[in-house]
Amino acid sequence: LWPTNVNIYNRLSTVYLVHLGLNAKAIFNAKKSLKIDPTNAQAALYAAIASANMQRIAEASEYFTQAISIEPPMKEALFSFATFNETNNQHLAAIKLLDKYHQYYGETVDTMIAKARVLDKLGLEKDANQQYMALLASGFQLRPDLKQYIQGRLAAKGMN
């Protein structure tokens, strides 16, 4: 009824992606939104996540890049792209995205954990341990199992 309304296509993408798990339909509606407004970062993010869910790695990467191209980039896009890169063994790219997230929005429990985990995967044990120690000292509320894991990990390395 209103084929030029990007908000309707974005909402449909959300419903298909989040509530129904229909990734192909989410991409379809996100592409319609992007056809009307190529700068629509929200639609690009929906297309990126749905493409990643469908293991369309190259397509997802393009959409993620488009989703973070606005200034300032959306925090959801930065974190999702970092997670996507970590999952696809692009660890340095994940670190850069997490650093960019911290630059714009500050650190969160999730981004600090993600950064420590990626540093571990890169074999940068000292940097990972520093990140874990910073997380413990951050004042953020940590789940008891996460706190215990971090403390145990640091104790095994003689760091606490």
C-alpha positions in Angstrom: 0.0 0.0 0.0 2.9 2.3 0.6 5.9 1.0 -1.5 8.2 4.0 -0.8 8.1 3.8 3.0 11.4 2.4 4.2 10.2 2.1 7.8 7.6 -0.5 6.8 10.3 -2.6 5.1 12.6 -2.2 8.1 9.8 -3.3 10.4 9.1 -6.3 8.2 12.8 -7.2 8.2 12.8 -7.0 12.0 9.7 -9.2 12.3 11.1 -11.8 9.9 14.6 -11.8 11.4 13.9 -11.6 15.1 10.5 -13.0 15.6 10.0 -15.5 12.9 13.6 -16.5 12.0 13.0 -16.2 8.3 16.3 -14.9 7.1 15.5 -14.9 3.4 12.4 -12.8 4.0 14.4 -10.4 6.2 16.9 -9.9 3.4 14.2 -9.5 0.8 12.6 -6.6 2.7 15.9 -5.1 3.7 16.9 -5.0 0.0 13.6 -3.3 -0.8 14.4 -0.7 1.8 17.9 -0.2 0.6 16.7 0.2 -3.0 14.6 3.2 -1.8 17.3 4.5 0.5 20.8 3.2 -0.1 22.1 5.0 3.0 19.7 3.1 5.3 22.1 1.6 7.8 19.4 -0.2 9.8 18.3 -2.1 6.6 21.9 -2.9 5.8 22.3 -4.3 9.3 19.2 -6.5 9.0 20.5 -7.8 5.6 24.0 -8.4 7.1 22.7 -10.4 10.1 20.3 -12.4 8.0 23.0 -13.1 5.4 25.4 -14.2 8.1 22.8 -16.5 9.5 22.5 -18.1 6.1 26.3 -18.5 5.8 26.5 -16.0 3.0 29.8 -14.6 4.3 30.8 -12.2 1.4 27.3 -10.8 1.2 27.1 -10.3 5.0 30.5 -8.6 5.0 29.3 -6.1 2.4 26.1 -5.3 4.3 28.0 -5.0 7.6 30.4 -2.6 5.9 27.5 -0.6 4.6 25.8 -0.6 8.0 28.8 0.9 9.8 29.4 3.5 7.1 27.3 6.2 8.7 28.7 8.7 11.2 28.6 7.8 14.0 28.2 4.1 13.2 25.4 2.3 15.0 26.6 0.5 18.1 24.6 -2.7 17.2 26.2 -2.7 13.8 29.7 -2.4 15.2 29.3 -5.1 17.8 27.5 -7.5 15.4 30.2 -7.0 12.8 32.9 -7.6 15.4 31.2 -10.8 16.4 30.8 -11.8 12.8 34.5 -11.2 12.2 35.5 -13.2 15.3 33.3 -16.1 14.1 34.9 -16.0 10.7 38.5 -15.9 12.1 39.0 -12.3 11.2 40.4 -11.5 14.6 42.3 -8.3 13.8 39.2 -6.8 12.1 37.1 -7.8 15.2 39.6 -5.9 17.5 39.5 -2.8 15.3 35.7 -2.8 15.4 35.6 -3.3 19.2 38.1 -0.4 19.6 35.9 1.7 17.3 32.9 0.8 19.5 34.8 1.9 22.6 35.8 5.1 20.9 32.2 6.1 20.2 30.2 4.5 23.0 32.6 3.4 25.7 33.2 0.0 27.1 30.5 -2.5 28.1 30.7 -5.9 29.7 30.0 -7.6 26.4 32.5 -5.6 24.4 35.2 -6.1 27.1 34.6 -9.8 27.2 34.6 -10.0 23.4 37.9 -8.1 23.2 39.6 -10.3 25.8 38.4 -13.5 24.0 39.6 -12.3 20.6 43.0 -11.3 22.1 43.2 -14.8 23.5 42.5 -16.2 20.1 45.3 -14.1 18.6 47.6 -15.6 21.2 48.1 -12.2 22.9 47.9 -13.7 26.4 49.4 -10.7 28.2 46.9 -8.3 26.5 44.0 -10.7 27.1 44.9 -10.9 30.8 45.1 -7.1 31.1 41.7 -6.9 29.5 40.3 -9.5 31.9 41.8 -7.6 34.9 40.3 -4.4 33.6 36.9 -6.1 33.4 37.2 -7.3 37.0 38.0 -3.8 38.1 35.5 -2.1 35.8 32.6 -2.0 38.4 30.3 -3.8 35.9 28.0 -6.4 37.4 29.5 -9.8 36.3 27.6 -13.1 36.3 29.1 -15.3 39.1 30.3 -17.9 36.6 32.0 -15.4 34.4 33.7 -13.7 37.4 34.8 -17.2 38.6 36.1 -18.1 35.1 38.1 -14.8 34.9 39.6 -15.2 38.4 40.5 -18.8 37.8 42.1 -18.0 34.5 44.2 -15.2 36.0 45.1 -17.3 39.0 46.4 -20.0 36.7 48.6 -17.4 35.0 49.7 -15.9 38.4 48.0 -12.6 37.6 45.8 -11.9 40.6 
